[in-house]
Amino acid sequence: MTAIPSPETIEKVIDRRGATRIEPETMTAVILAVTTVAMILLSKLISPALGSWSQVMTILTLGSFLLVVAFGQGLVVLTGGLDLSIPSTFMLGGVLSAGLIGSQDDGAFYLMPFILLIGAAIGAASGIGVALLKVPPFIMTMGMSIIIGSAALGYSGGSTLGASPTFLATLMAGKTLGIPNILTFIVLFSIAGWIIQARTSFGRSLYALGSSNAAARIAGVHVDGMTIAVYAVSGLCAAFAGAMLTGYSNGATLRMGDAYLLPSIAAVVVGGSSILGGSGSFTGTICGVLFLSTIESVIAATGLDQGWRLIISGAIVLVAILVQQAPLLAIFGKRRTQT
């Protein structure tokens, strides 16, 4: 006769199960955080100017664009998709911010929401193609990227727009009570992103959708609506990141978003998310952003050109994907099943 476990034993099993469940994600974030700090400290060996607080702020400032983009991309990846329209939407957000608002901030209170709405609409269009028309995400978002890029080319005439809205410049370079505005933004955005992905029914539904489309439908998840929503969020984030970069660089160009596609995927994957969807955390994505931004900063100090930087970013993505298939993660999977 099988003995019935006591309530104390059941409670211990439940507690151990919860600890095991979060261990891989926590480990990934900790490893990335420790590695990032180590790189910043060891960068003094490359140049005495590195490793200072000013370099840390530079990393955070440049990483803020990637953080915003990676949040949207991460939600898409969580569902098993991929958003390749980010560069064009990013660029369009910057071009429209410079062209429609300008340095005088004319109508910024309604034009900025309008620009973000355009970004969300672009993403939603991709989501409709993926969810309702069953077009593969790679094809759908790549097609949208070409369309949006062509539209931006027609709007700008191929020229650089050099007018930066004042409020965006203040966000990127100003201070409030002695605290850099961009640092405050990063903290608030990170908290909001973590809550949305980890503590809302919307975020939990994305995990279910990424794990099994059919099971999510049975569980009552509005699969098509959720798919459209995540692509809309990704488009909105890309447009806003483009506007931020316009405020930082005091201008917008047609190639300004090209450097953020691969890193947006890399930050999500390196942060522990599965490229197939269903797993990952925004905490890991944040650490992935800081890790990649630090690498970019250190590489820039060595004088390597953009081509080598892209090669290194691509290698990081490949290694991260291979690591996800490593026996170590298989062991974690077995431990979850056993508990």
C-alpha positions as CSV (number, residue, x, y, z in Angstrom):
1,M,0.0,0.0,0.0
2,T,1.4,3.4,-1.0
3,A,1.9,5.8,1.8
4,I,0.2,9.2,1.5
5,P,2.8,12.0,1.8
6,S,2.3,14.4,4.7
7,P,1.4,18.1,4.0
8,E,4.9,19.1,5.1
9,T,6.5,16.8,2.5
10,I,4.1,18.2,-0.2
11,E,5.0,21.8,0.7
12,K,8.8,21.0,0.5
13,V,8.3,19.5,-3.0
14,I,6.3,22.5,-4.1
15,D,9.0,24.9,-2.8
16,R,11.8,22.9,-4.5
17,R,9.9,22.8,-7.8
18,G,9.6,26.6,-7.8
19,A,13.3,27.1,-7.1
20,T,14.2,24.6,-9.9
21,R,11.9,26.3,-12.4
22,I,13.6,29.7,-12.1
23,E,17.1,28.5,-11.7
24,P,18.2,28.4,-15.4
25,E,16.9,31.9,-16.2
26,T,18.4,33.3,-13.0
27,M,21.7,31.7,-13.7
28,T,21.8,33.1,-17.2
29,A,21.1,36.7,-15.9
30,V,23.7,36.4,-13.2
31,I,26.4,35.1,-15.5
32,L,25.7,37.9,-18.0
33,A,25.7,40.5,-15.2
34,V,29.0,39.3,-13.7
35,T,30.6,39.0,-17.1
36,T,29.5,42.5,-18.0
37,V,31.0,44.0,-14.8
38,A,34.2,42.0,-15.4
39,M,34.5,43.4,-18.9
40,I,34.1,47.0,-17.7
41,L,36.7,46.6,-15.1
42,L,39.2,44.7,-17.4
43,S,38.7,47.3,-20.2
44,K,41.2,49.5,-18.4
45,L,43.8,47.1,-19.8
46,I,42.8,48.4,-23.3
47,S,42.7,52.0,-22.4
48,P,43.0,53.9,-19.1
49,A,40.0,56.0,-20.1
50,L,37.8,52.9,-20.0
51,G,36.2,51.5,-16.9
52,S,35.1,54.9,-15.6
53,W,31.6,56.1,-14.7
54,S,31.5,58.1,-17.9
55,Q,32.0,54.9,-19.9
56,V,29.2,53.2,-17.8
57,M,26.9,56.1,-18.7
58,T,27.9,55.8,-22.4
59,I,27.1,52.1,-22.3
60,L,23.7,52.7,-20.6
61,T,22.9,55.5,-23.0
62,L,23.7,53.6,-26.2
63,G,22.2,50.5,-24.7
64,S,18.9,52.3,-24.0
65,F,18.0,52.2,-27.8
66,L,18.6,48.4,-27.9
67,L,16.7,47.9,-24.6
68,V,13.5,49.4,-26.0
69,V,13.9,47.5,-29.3
70,A,14.7,44.2,-27.6
71,F,11.6,44.4,-25.4
72,G,9.4,44.4,-28.4
73,Q,11.5,41.8,-30.2
74,G,11.5,39.6,-27.1
75,L,7.7,39.5,-27.0
76,V,7.6,38.4,-30.6
77,V,10.3,35.8,-30.1
78,L,8.4,34.6,-27.0
79,T,5.5,33.6,-29.4
80,G,7.9,31.8,-31.7
81,G,8.0,34.6,-34.3
82,L,10.6,37.1,-35.4
83,D,10.4,40.8,-36.4
84,L,12.7,41.7,-39.3
85,S,10.9,45.1,-39.9
86,I,12.6,46.7,-36.9
87,P,15.3,48.6,-38.9
88,S,12.8,50.3,-41.2
89,T,10.3,51.1,-38.4
90,F,13.2,52.3,-36.2
91,M,14.4,54.6,-39.1
92,L,10.9,55.8,-39.8
93,G,10.4,56.8,-36.2
94,G,13.5,58.9,-36.3
95,V,12.8,60.4,-39.7
96,L,9.3,61.4,-38.7
97,S,10.4,62.8,-35.4
98,A,12.9,65.1,-37.2
99,G,10.6,65.9,-40.1
100,L,7.2,66.4,-38.4
101,I,8.2,67.8,-35.0
102,G,11.6,69.4,-35.6
103,S,13.8,71.3,-33.1
104,Q,10.9,73.7,-32.1
105,D,8.8,70.9,-30.7
106,D,5.8,72.2,-32.6
107,G,2.8,70.0,-31.9
108,A,5.0,67.4,-30.1
109,F,2.2,66.5,-27.6
110,Y,0.1,65.0,-30.4
111,L,2.7,64.3,-33.2
112,M,4.8,62.0,-31.0
113,P,1.8,59.8,-30.1
114,F,0.9,59.9,-33.8
115,I,4.4,58.6,-34.8
116,L,4.2,55.9,-32.2
117,L,0.8,54.9,-33.5
118,I,2.3,54.6,-37.0
119,G,4.9,52.3,-35.6
120,A,2.3,50.2,-33.9
121,A,0.2,50.1,-37.1
122,I,3.2,48.8,-39.1
123,G,3.7,46.1,-36.5
124,A,0.0,45.2,-36.4
125,A,0.0,44.9,-40.2
126,S,2.8,42.3,-39.9
127,G,0.9,40.6,-37.1
128,I,-2.2,40.3,-39.3
129,G,-0.2,38.8,-42.1
130,V,1.3,36.2,-39.7
131,A,-1.8,35.4,-37.7
132,L,-4.6,35.6,-40.3
133,L,-2.9,35.2,-43.6
134,K,-0.5,32.5,-42.3
135,V,2.5,34.2,-43.9
136,P,5.8,33.1,-42.3
137,P,7.1,35.8,-39.9
138,F,10.4,36.0,-41.7
139,I,8.7,36.7,-45.1
140,M,6.0,39.0,-43.7
141,T,8.2,41.3,-41.7
142,M,10.9,41.4,-44.4
143,G,8.3,42.5,-46.9
144,M,7.1,45.2,-44.5
145,S,10.6,46.3,-44.0
146,I,11.1,46.9,-47.7
147,I,7.8,48.8,-48.0
148,I,8.5,51.0,-45.0
149,G,12.0,51.7,-46.1
150,S,10.8,52.8,-49.5
151,A,8.2,55.0,-48.0
152,A,10.8,56.7,-45.7
153,L,13.1,57.2,-48.7
154,G,10.3,59.0,-50.5
155,Y,9.4,61.1,-47.5
156,S,13.0,62.2,-46.8
157,G,14.1,62.4,-50.4
158,G,17.2,60.4,-49.4
159,S,18.6,63.3,-47.4
160,T,19.6,63.5,-43.7
161,L,17.2,65.3,-41.5
162,G,19.0,67.3,-38.9
163,A,16.3,68.7,-36.7
164,S,16.0,67.0,-33.3
165,P,13.0,67.6,-31.0
166,T,14.1,69.4,-27.8
167,F,12.2,67.1,-25.5
168,L,14.0,64.0,-27.0
169,A,17.4,65.7,-26.6
170,T,16.5,66.5,-23.0
171,L,15.5,62.8,-22.4
172,M,18.8,61.6,-23.7
173,A,21.2,64.2,-22.3
174,G,19.4,66.1,-19.6
175,K,19.3,65.7,-15.8
176,T,16.7,65.9,-13.1
177,L,17.7,66.5,-9.5
178,G,21.3,65.6,-10.6
179,I,20.2,62.2,-12.0
180,P,20.6,61.6,-15.7
181,N,17.2,61.4,-17.3
182,I,18.2,58.4,-19.4
183,L,19.2,56.5,-16.3
184,T,15.7,57.1,-14.8
185,F,14.1,56.1,-18.1
186,I,16.1,52.8,-18.2
187,V,15.1,51.9,-14.7
188,L,11.4,52.7,-15.2
189,F,11.2,51.0,-18.6
190,S,12.9,47.9,-17.2
191,I,10.5,47.7,-14.3
192,A,7.5,48.2,-16.6
193,G,8.8,45.7,-19.1
194,W,9.4,43.1,-16.4
195,I,5.9,43.6,-15.0
196,I,4.3,43.3,-18.4
197,Q,6.1,40.1,-19.4
198,A,6.3,38.3,-16.1
199,R,3.3,39.5,-14.0
200,T,0.4,40.1,-16.3
201,S,-2.1,37.8,-17.9
202,F,-0.9,39.2,-21.3
203,G,2.7,38.0,-20.6
204,R,1.6,34.6,-19.3
205,S,-0.5,34.1,-22.4
206,L,2.5,34.7,-24.6
207,Y,4.4,31.9,-22.8
208,A,1.5,29.6,-23.4
209,L,1.2,30.7,-27.1
210,G,5.0,30.2,-27.7
211,S,4.9,26.7,-26.0
212,S,2.0,25.4,-28.0
213,N,-0.3,27.2,-30.3
214,A,-3.0,24.5,-30.2
215,A,-2.8,24.2,-26.4
216,A,-3.1,28.0,-26.1
217,R,-6.3,28.0,-28.1
218,I,-7.8,25.2,-26.0
219,A,-6.8,27.2,-22.9
220,G,-8.9,30.1,-24.2
221,V,-6.0,32.4,-25.4
222,H,-7.0,34.6,-28.3
223,V,-4.1,33.4,-30.4
224,D,-4.6,35.7,-33.4
225,G,-5.2,38.8,-31.3
226,M,-2.2,38.1,-29.1
227,T,0.0,37.6,-32.2
228,I,-1.1,40.9,-33.7
229,A,-0.6,42.6,-30.4
230,V,3.0,41.6,-29.9
231,Y,4.0,42.7,-33.4
232,A,2.2,46.0,-32.8
233,V,4.2,46.5,-29.5
234,S,7.4,45.6,-31.4
235,G,6.6,48.3,-34.0
236,L,5.8,50.9,-31.4
237,C,9.1,50.2,-29.5
238,A,11.1,50.4,-32.7
239,A,9.6,53.7,-33.7
240,F,10.2,55.1,-30.2
241,A,13.8,53.9,-30.1
242,G,14.3,55.6,-33.5
243,A,12.9,58.9,-32.1
244,M,15.3,58.5,-29.1
245,L,18.3,58.1,-31.3
246,T,17.3,61.2,-33.3
247,G,17.3,63.1,-30.0
248,Y,20.7,61.7,-29.1
249,S,22.4,62.3,-32.4
250,N,20.5,65.4,-33.4
251,G,19.5,64.0,-36.7
252,A,18.0,61.1,-38.6
253,T,19.3,59.0,-41.5
254,L,17.9,56.2,-43.7
255,R,20.4,53.7,-42.3
256,M,20.1,54.5,-38.6
257,G,18.1,51.3,-37.8
258,D,20.3,48.8,-39.6
259,A,22.6,48.3,-36.6
260,Y,19.7,47.2,-34.3
261,L,18.2,44.2,-36.0
262,L,20.8,41.5,-35.2
263,P,21.6,42.9,-31.7
264,S,17.9,42.9,-30.9
265,I,17.7,39.2,-31.6
266,A,21.1,38.6,-29.9
267,A,20.1,40.4,-26.7
268,V,17.0,38.2,-26.4
269,V,18.7,34.9,-27.3
270,V,21.8,35.6,-25.2
271,G,19.5,36.5,-22.3
272,G,18.2,33.0,-22.2
273,S,15.1,33.1,-24.4
274,S,14.5,30.2,-26.8
275,I,14.4,31.3,-30.5
276,L,11.6,28.8,-30.9
277,G,9.4,30.6,-28.3
278,G,7.8,29.7,-25.0
279,S,10.7,30.5,-22.6
280,G,12.8,33.4,-21.5
281,S,12.6,36.5,-19.2
282,F,12.9,40.2,-19.6
283,T,15.5,40.2,-16.8
284,G,17.7,38.0,-19.0
285,T,17.1,40.4,-22.0
286,I,18.1,43.4,-19.9
287,C,21.4,41.6,-19.0
288,G,21.8,40.6,-22.6
289,V,21.5,44.2,-23.7
290,L,24.1,45.4,-21.1
291,F,26.4,42.5,-22.1
292,L,26.2,43.4,-25.9
293,S,26.5,47.1,-25.3
294,T,29.6,46.6,-23.2
295,I,31.1,44.4,-25.9
296,E,30.3,47.1,-28.5
297,S,31.9,49.7,-26.3
298,V,35.1,47.7,-25.8
299,I,35.3,46.7,-29.5
300,A,34.9,50.4,-30.5
301,A,37.9,51.2,-28.2
302,T,40.0,48.7,-30.2
303,G,39.3,50.5,-33.5
304,L,37.6,47.5,-35.2
305,D,35.3,48.6,-38.0
306,Q,31.5,47.9,-38.2
307,G,32.0,44.8,-40.3
308,W,33.9,43.0,-37.6
309,R,31.4,44.2,-35.0
310,L,28.6,42.5,-36.9
311,I,30.7,39.4,-37.3
312,I,31.2,39.2,-33.5
313,S,27.4,39.9,-32.8
314,G,26.5,37.1,-35.3
315,A,28.9,34.7,-33.6
316,I,27.4,35.5,-30.2
317,V,23.9,34.7,-31.5
318,L,25.1,31.4,-33.0
319,V,26.9,30.4,-29.8
320,A,23.9,31.3,-27.7
321,I,21.6,29.1,-29.8
322,L,24.1,26.2,-29.6
323,V,24.4,26.6,-25.8
324,Q,20.6,26.3,-25.6
325,Q,21.0,22.8,-27.0
326,A,23.8,21.9,-24.6
327,P,23.5,19.0,-22.2
328,L,23.4,21.4,-19.3
329,L,20.1,22.8,-20.3
330,A,18.9,19.3,-21.0
331,I,19.7,18.4,-17.4
332,F,17.6,21.4,-16.2
333,G,14.7,20.1,-18.4
334,K,14.9,16.7,-16.8
335,R,15.0,18.2,-13.3
336,R,11.8,20.1,-14.1
337,T,10.1,17.0,-15.4
338,Q,11.1,14.9,-12.4
339,T,9.7,17.5,-10.0
